[in-house]
Amino acid sequence: MSKRKVLTVLIGLCLLFSSGALAYVSDRMDFGDIDFQGATVTFVAHQNILGNFEEGGIYAGRLEEAKELFNIGDFEMLVVEWGEVGNTALSRLMAGESGYDYWKPPFAFYWGLVSRGAVYPVSEILPDEYFERLPKIVRDRNEQVGLQGQLFNFSAVGGFGHATFFVFNRDLIEAEGLEDPYELYANGEWTFEKVTEMARKVTRDTDGDGIVDQWGLSNTDPKNIIYAYGGEITKTDENGKVYFAMGEPEAIAGLRQWADWVHVEQIASGGENEFGAGQIAMAILPFYAIGSHNDWPFTHGILPYPQGPYTDRAAYLPGGSDCSLIPSNSEYPLGMVALDNFLWTLDDWEEDRDNWISGRISDRESYDILLEAFENWWPTDYYTTFLGGRWDGDLPYGKVCGQVDSGVSPATATAEVKDAAQAILDEMFDQ
């Protein structure tokens, strides 16, 4: 009998012998009696995260089960623009409207909410064993996004849509007479040096109008290359202090590689749209953008990032993710976690992962690669968004990107922001 069927049977037995709210045991912990006393729960996100529970959805009926099991009056779904989720959450908190909120913001807003004391630290009410039962990509992320020993993200929902991969146009690679990337990977030859060599051969003007219209590589956020090179934006020293690490050799080399591809050799340009149009041989794409659902007119392959000169293997980068948060003024934090566990089970997570994989592959090799990825995510500080995004020129990381993009050497650009970056880190981590 599946876990889901067992859970349904247990719920039925409890309903038979009890009235009102019931004791609840999820796939992560025993919550005891959970009773919302008829309160309405509001979900705040940039998309309808309850769609699968509505009529015709794959989990239709589960919301009604949750209402009965936890004595919940109703559910509301508040969908706002992507860039407004953080502000909406803060506004609801300040207005005292978030007592029964469940927030699902993009990770770009995580640190802004956490650093303002707007998020409830769930590690105060959940045991270590709870977090250990979460999927690996979520466990790894939690290790990176704690603050002063506290954890805030608790759900197993998704978490992998923004993982990034090297995706290649198999038809274009073959037509250009280049080596098979899968064979290179199998032979330990899938390296940045080899990828650069291949990209040079592909990049050119194909229609004779004097304008390059085919490239070897897509452009990307420089941090992807930094991480694949073994560098990081921040690190933690032996005394537990978080420090700015972009001036270290691995990060400098990664920045230099990115600048060389885009500006010196000019073999990287465009992104998902150009790749889908067959103009790019190898693109760095998020997991959600990969696959047959895009109706690409060619066969594609999937690989991890190449091995760099400072690493001993190719890299699977986990990317950012939406996160599940409870506001600091929550009236019922334990109940909110229990509700999350009921709505989004670990079995659901595995099924969702398997469906994503099957919907984004075109060959057995890419299937094996994606399975391998889920067990071998690269440990990075991918989540240090408080130092700015690529386009945030007023913050340290964005300033470095802008400087390097305009021709300043990576060493000079990182040195210029070091003090400002460290000041932000010291304040953020109270060190």
C-alpha positions as CSV (number, residue, x, y, z in Angstrom):
1,M,0.0,0.0,0.0
2,S,1.4,3.4,-0.9
3,K,2.1,6.1,1.7
4,R,-0.7,8.2,0.3
5,K,-3.2,5.4,0.7
6,V,-2.0,4.6,4.2
7,L,-2.4,8.3,5.1
8,T,-6.0,8.3,3.8
9,V,-6.9,5.2,5.8
10,L,-5.5,6.7,8.9
11,I,-7.4,9.9,8.4
12,G,-10.6,7.9,7.9
13,L,-10.1,5.9,11.1
14,C,-9.4,9.1,13.0
15,L,-12.6,10.7,11.6
16,L,-14.5,7.7,12.6
17,F,-13.6,7.9,16.3
18,S,-13.1,11.6,16.8
19,S,-14.7,14.9,16.2
20,G,-13.0,18.3,15.5
21,A,-9.3,18.6,14.8
22,L,-7.2,15.4,14.8
23,A,-3.7,14.3,15.7
24,Y,-1.6,14.3,12.6
25,V,1.5,12.4,11.7
26,S,3.2,13.4,8.4
27,D,6.1,11.8,6.5
28,R,8.4,14.1,8.5
29,M,7.1,14.2,12.0
30,D,4.3,13.7,14.6
31,F,2.5,17.0,15.0
32,G,0.0,15.9,17.6
33,D,-3.4,17.7,17.6
34,I,-3.6,20.4,15.0
35,D,-6.6,22.7,15.2
36,F,-6.9,26.0,13.3
37,Q,-10.3,26.7,15.1
38,G,-12.0,27.7,11.8
39,A,-9.4,30.3,10.7
40,T,-8.9,31.2,7.0
41,V,-5.4,30.4,5.6
42,T,-4.1,32.8,3.0
43,F,-1.3,31.8,0.5
44,V,0.7,34.7,-0.9
45,A,2.7,33.9,-4.1
46,H,3.4,35.0,-7.7
47,Q,1.4,32.2,-9.1
48,N,-1.5,30.0,-8.1
49,I,0.2,27.4,-6.0
50,L,-3.1,25.7,-5.2
51,G,-4.0,24.9,-8.8
52,N,-3.2,21.2,-8.4
53,F,-5.8,21.0,-5.6
54,E,-8.6,22.5,-7.5
55,E,-11.3,20.7,-9.6
56,G,-9.5,18.7,-12.3
57,G,-6.1,19.0,-10.6
58,I,-4.0,16.0,-9.8
59,Y,-4.6,16.5,-6.1
60,A,-8.3,17.6,-6.3
61,G,-10.1,17.2,-3.0
62,R,-7.0,17.5,-0.8
63,L,-7.9,21.0,0.3
64,E,-11.3,19.8,1.5
65,E,-9.5,17.0,3.4
66,A,-7.2,19.5,5.0
67,K,-10.2,21.7,6.1
68,E,-11.8,18.8,7.8
69,L,-8.6,17.3,9.3
70,F,-7.3,20.6,10.7
71,N,-10.6,22.5,11.3
72,I,-9.7,25.2,8.8
73,G,-12.5,27.6,7.7
74,D,-11.3,28.4,4.2
75,F,-8.4,28.9,1.9
76,E,-7.5,32.1,0.0
77,M,-5.0,32.4,-2.8
78,L,-3.5,35.9,-3.2
79,V,-1.5,36.0,-6.4
80,V,0.6,39.2,-7.0
81,E,3.2,40.2,-9.6
82,W,6.6,38.4,-9.2
83,G,8.4,41.5,-8.1
84,E,5.7,42.4,-5.6
85,V,5.6,39.3,-3.5
86,G,8.1,40.6,-0.9
87,N,6.5,44.0,-0.5
88,T,3.0,42.4,-0.3
89,A,4.2,40.0,2.4
90,L,5.7,42.9,4.4
91,S,2.6,45.0,4.0
92,R,0.4,42.3,5.3
93,L,2.7,41.8,8.3
94,M,2.8,45.5,9.2
95,A,-1.0,45.7,8.8
96,G,-1.4,42.7,11.1
97,E,-3.1,40.7,8.4
98,S,-0.7,37.8,8.2
99,G,-1.5,35.8,11.2
100,Y,-2.5,32.8,9.1
101,D,-0.4,33.5,6.0
102,Y,1.7,31.1,4.1
103,W,4.3,33.0,2.0
104,K,5.8,31.6,-1.2
105,P,8.2,34.3,-2.5
106,P,10.9,33.9,-5.1
107,F,14.3,33.6,-3.5
108,A,15.3,37.0,-4.6
109,F,13.1,38.3,-1.7
110,Y,14.2,35.8,0.9
111,W,17.0,37.8,2.6
112,G,15.0,41.0,2.5
113,L,12.3,39.3,4.5
114,V,14.5,37.3,6.9
115,S,16.9,40.2,7.6
116,R,13.9,42.4,8.6
117,G,12.7,39.9,11.2
118,A,9.6,39.3,9.1
119,V,9.9,35.5,9.0
120,Y,9.3,32.9,11.8
121,P,12.3,30.7,12.6
122,V,10.8,27.3,12.2
123,S,13.9,25.6,13.7
124,E,12.6,26.7,17.0
125,I,9.6,24.3,16.8
126,L,10.9,21.6,14.4
127,P,13.5,19.0,15.4
128,D,16.7,18.3,13.5
129,E,15.2,15.1,12.2
130,Y,12.5,17.0,10.4
131,F,15.0,18.9,8.2
132,E,17.1,15.7,7.7
133,R,14.1,14.0,6.0
134,L,13.8,16.8,3.4
135,P,15.1,16.1,-0.2
136,K,18.8,16.6,-0.7
137,I,18.5,19.8,-2.7
138,V,16.3,21.4,0.0
139,R,18.6,20.2,2.8
140,D,21.6,21.7,1.0
141,R,19.8,24.9,0.5
142,N,18.8,25.1,4.2
143,E,22.5,24.9,5.2
144,Q,23.1,27.9,3.1
145,V,20.2,30.1,4.1
146,G,20.2,29.9,7.9
147,L,20.8,33.0,9.9
148,Q,22.4,33.1,13.3
149,G,21.7,29.4,13.8
150,Q,18.1,29.6,12.8
151,L,16.3,28.0,9.8
152,F,13.3,29.5,8.1
153,N,12.5,27.3,5.0
154,F,10.6,24.1,5.8
155,S,8.8,22.8,2.8
156,A,9.6,20.1,0.2
157,V,7.7,21.9,-2.5
158,G,9.7,22.0,-5.8
159,G,13.1,23.5,-5.2
160,F,14.7,22.3,-8.4
161,G,13.2,24.4,-11.2
162,H,16.1,26.9,-11.3
163,A,18.9,24.3,-11.2
164,T,21.0,25.1,-14.3
165,F,22.6,22.8,-16.8
166,F,24.6,22.8,-20.0
167,V,22.1,22.0,-22.7
168,F,23.4,21.3,-26.2
169,N,21.8,21.1,-29.7
170,R,22.8,17.6,-30.8
171,D,21.8,18.3,-34.4
172,L,24.0,21.4,-34.7
173,I,26.9,19.8,-32.9
174,E,26.8,16.9,-35.3
175,A,26.3,19.1,-38.4
176,E,29.4,21.1,-37.4
177,G,31.4,17.9,-37.1
178,L,32.2,18.4,-33.4
179,E,32.9,15.8,-30.8
180,D,30.0,14.2,-29.0
181,P,29.6,16.0,-25.7
182,Y,28.3,12.8,-24.0
183,E,31.5,10.9,-25.1
184,L,33.6,13.8,-23.8
185,Y,31.8,13.7,-20.5
186,A,32.2,9.9,-20.2
187,N,35.9,10.1,-21.0
188,G,36.5,12.9,-18.4
189,E,37.2,15.4,-21.2
190,W,34.1,17.6,-20.7
191,T,36.2,20.7,-19.6
192,F,36.0,24.4,-20.0
193,E,38.9,24.3,-22.3
194,K,37.2,21.8,-24.6
195,V,33.9,23.7,-24.5
196,T,35.7,26.9,-25.5
197,E,37.4,25.1,-28.3
198,M,34.1,23.8,-29.6
199,A,32.4,27.1,-29.3
200,R,35.0,28.9,-31.4
201,K,34.3,26.5,-34.3
202,V,30.6,27.0,-34.2
203,T,30.5,30.8,-33.9
204,R,30.2,32.6,-37.2
205,D,28.0,34.4,-39.8
206,T,26.0,31.7,-41.6
207,D,24.2,33.8,-44.2
208,G,26.9,36.1,-45.4
209,D,25.5,39.4,-44.3
210,G,28.5,40.2,-42.2
211,I,26.7,39.7,-38.8
212,V,27.4,36.7,-36.6
213,D,24.1,34.8,-36.2
214,Q,25.3,31.5,-34.8
215,W,27.2,31.1,-31.5
216,G,28.9,28.4,-29.6
217,L,27.5,29.4,-26.2
218,S,24.7,31.4,-24.6
219,N,25.4,34.3,-22.3
220,T,24.8,33.6,-18.6
221,D,25.0,35.1,-15.1
222,P,28.7,35.2,-14.2
223,K,28.1,33.5,-10.9
224,N,27.3,30.3,-12.8
225,I,30.8,30.2,-14.1
226,I,32.3,31.3,-10.8
227,Y,30.7,28.3,-9.0
228,A,31.5,25.9,-11.8
229,Y,35.2,27.0,-11.4
230,G,35.0,26.2,-7.7
231,G,34.7,29.8,-6.6
232,E,32.1,31.4,-4.4
233,I,30.6,34.8,-3.7
234,T,31.0,34.2,0.1
235,K,32.7,31.6,2.3
236,T,32.8,30.8,6.0
237,D,36.2,30.6,7.6
238,E,37.4,28.3,10.4
239,N,36.0,30.6,13.0
240,G,32.5,30.6,11.5
241,K,32.8,34.1,10.0
242,V,31.3,34.7,6.6
243,Y,33.6,36.6,4.3
244,F,33.5,38.0,0.8
245,A,35.3,35.5,-1.5
246,M,35.1,36.9,-5.0
247,G,38.7,38.0,-4.9
248,E,40.0,34.4,-4.5
249,P,41.7,32.7,-7.5
250,E,38.8,30.4,-8.4
251,A,36.2,33.2,-8.5
252,I,38.6,35.5,-10.4
253,A,39.2,32.8,-13.0
254,G,35.5,32.2,-13.4
255,L,34.8,35.9,-14.0
256,R,37.7,36.0,-16.5
257,Q,36.3,33.0,-18.4
258,W,32.9,34.7,-18.6
259,A,34.4,38.0,-19.8
260,D,36.5,36.1,-22.4
261,W,33.6,34.2,-23.8
262,V,31.4,37.3,-24.1
263,H,33.7,40.2,-24.9
264,V,37.1,38.9,-26.0
265,E,36.3,35.9,-28.1
266,Q,32.7,36.9,-28.6
267,I,31.5,33.2,-28.8
268,A,28.7,33.6,-26.2
269,S,25.5,35.6,-26.9
270,G,21.7,35.3,-26.4
271,G,19.9,32.8,-24.3
272,E,16.8,30.5,-24.2
273,N,15.1,32.0,-27.3
274,E,18.2,31.9,-29.5
275,F,19.0,28.4,-28.4
276,G,15.4,27.3,-29.2
277,A,15.8,28.9,-32.6
278,G,18.8,26.7,-33.3
279,Q,21.3,29.6,-33.2
280,I,23.4,28.4,-30.2
281,A,25.2,25.1,-29.9
282,M,25.5,25.0,-26.1
283,A,23.3,27.0,-23.7
284,I,23.3,27.4,-19.9
285,L,19.6,27.0,-19.0
286,P,17.4,26.5,-15.9
287,F,15.7,23.2,-15.5
288,Y,12.2,24.7,-16.1
289,A,13.3,26.0,-19.6
290,I,14.6,22.6,-20.9
291,G,12.8,20.1,-23.0
292,S,10.3,18.9,-25.5
293,H,7.6,21.1,-23.9
294,N,9.3,24.0,-25.7
295,D,8.8,22.2,-29.1
296,W,12.4,22.7,-30.1
297,P,13.0,21.7,-33.7
298,F,16.1,19.7,-32.9
299,T,17.3,17.0,-30.5
300,H,18.9,18.3,-27.3
301,G,21.2,16.8,-24.8
302,I,21.8,17.7,-21.1
303,L,25.1,17.7,-19.2
304,P,26.5,19.3,-16.0
305,Y,28.8,22.3,-16.2
306,P,32.3,21.4,-17.5
307,Q,35.1,20.6,-15.2
308,G,37.3,23.7,-14.4
309,P,41.0,24.0,-13.7
310,Y,40.3,24.3,-10.0
311,T,37.9,21.4,-9.6
312,D,38.0,17.6,-9.8
313,R,34.6,17.0,-11.4
314,A,31.9,18.6,-13.4
315,A,29.4,20.7,-11.5
316,Y,25.6,20.4,-11.0
317,L,24.4,23.8,-9.8
318,P,21.2,23.9,-7.8
319,G,20.2,27.5,-8.6
320,G,17.8,29.6,-6.6
321,S,14.2,28.7,-5.8
322,D,10.9,29.9,-4.4
323,C,10.8,29.4,-0.7
324,S,8.1,28.5,1.9
325,L,7.9,30.9,4.8
326,I,5.7,31.7,7.8
327,P,5.4,35.4,8.9
328,S,7.0,36.2,12.3
329,N,3.5,37.2,13.7
330,S,2.0,33.8,12.8
331,E,-0.8,32.8,15.0
332,Y,-0.2,29.1,14.5
333,P,3.3,28.3,13.0
334,L,3.2,24.6,13.9
335,G,-0.2,24.2,12.3
336,M,1.1,26.0,9.1
337,V,4.0,23.5,8.8
338,A,1.6,20.6,9.4
339,L,-0.7,21.9,6.7
340,D,2.3,22.2,4.3
341,N,3.2,18.6,5.0
342,F,-0.3,17.4,4.3
343,L,-0.7,19.4,1.0
344,W,2.8,18.7,-0.3
345,T,4.1,15.2,0.7
346,L,7.6,13.8,0.1
347,D,6.0,11.2,-2.3
348,D,4.5,14.2,-4.3
349,W,8.0,15.7,-4.5
350,E,9.5,12.6,-5.9
351,E,6.7,12.2,-8.4
352,D,7.0,15.8,-9.4
353,R,10.8,15.4,-9.9
354,D,10.3,12.3,-12.0
355,N,7.7,14.0,-14.2
356,W,10.0,17.0,-14.7
357,I,12.8,14.7,-15.7
358,S,10.7,12.6,-18.1
359,G,9.3,15.8,-19.7
360,R,12.7,17.3,-20.4
361,I,14.8,14.5,-21.9
362,S,15.3,13.4,-25.4
363,D,17.7,10.5,-24.8
364,R,18.8,7.9,-22.2
365,E,22.0,9.9,-21.5
366,S,20.1,13.0,-20.4
367,Y,17.9,10.8,-18.2
368,D,20.9,9.4,-16.4
369,I,22.5,12.9,-16.1
370,L,19.4,14.3,-14.4
371,L,19.2,11.4,-12.0
372,E,22.8,11.9,-11.2
373,A,22.3,15.6,-10.6
374,F,19.7,15.0,-7.9
375,E,22.3,13.1,-5.8
376,N,25.3,15.4,-6.6
377,W,24.3,19.0,-6.3
378,W,27.3,21.3,-6.0
379,P,27.6,22.9,-2.5
380,T,27.5,26.6,-3.3
381,D,26.5,29.8,-1.6
382,Y,24.1,30.4,-4.5
383,Y,21.7,32.2,-2.2
384,T,23.7,35.3,-1.2
385,T,21.3,37.6,-3.0
386,F,21.7,40.2,-0.3
387,L,25.0,41.2,-2.1
388,G,22.9,42.0,-5.2
389,G,21.8,40.4,-8.4
390,R,23.7,40.7,-11.7
391,W,21.9,43.9,-12.6
392,D,22.0,45.5,-9.1
393,G,24.8,48.0,-9.8
394,D,24.4,49.6,-6.4
395,L,25.3,46.4,-4.6
396,P,28.7,44.6,-4.5
397,Y,28.0,41.6,-6.8
398,G,26.1,43.6,-9.3
399,K,28.8,46.3,-9.3
400,V,31.4,43.7,-10.0
401,C,29.4,42.3,-12.9
402,G,28.9,45.7,-14.4
403,Q,32.6,46.6,-14.1
404,V,33.8,43.4,-15.6
405,D,31.2,43.7,-18.4
406,S,32.7,47.1,-19.2
407,G,36.2,45.9,-19.4
408,V,37.6,46.3,-15.9
409,S,39.7,43.4,-14.8
410,P,38.0,40.9,-12.4
411,A,40.8,41.4,-9.7
412,T,40.3,45.2,-9.8
413,A,36.5,45.0,-9.8
414,T,36.3,42.7,-6.8
415,A,39.0,44.6,-4.8
416,E,37.0,47.8,-5.2
417,V,33.8,46.3,-3.5
418,K,35.5,44.1,-0.9
419,D,35.1,46.5,2.0
420,A,31.5,47.3,1.2
421,A,30.6,43.7,0.7
422,Q,32.2,42.7,4.0
423,A,30.3,45.4,5.8
424,I,27.0,44.0,4.5
425,L,28.0,40.5,5.6
426,D,29.1,41.6,9.0
427,E,25.8,43.3,9.6
428,M,23.7,40.5,8.1
429,F,25.3,37.8,10.2
430,D,26.0,40.0,13.3
431,Q,29.7,39.2,13.3
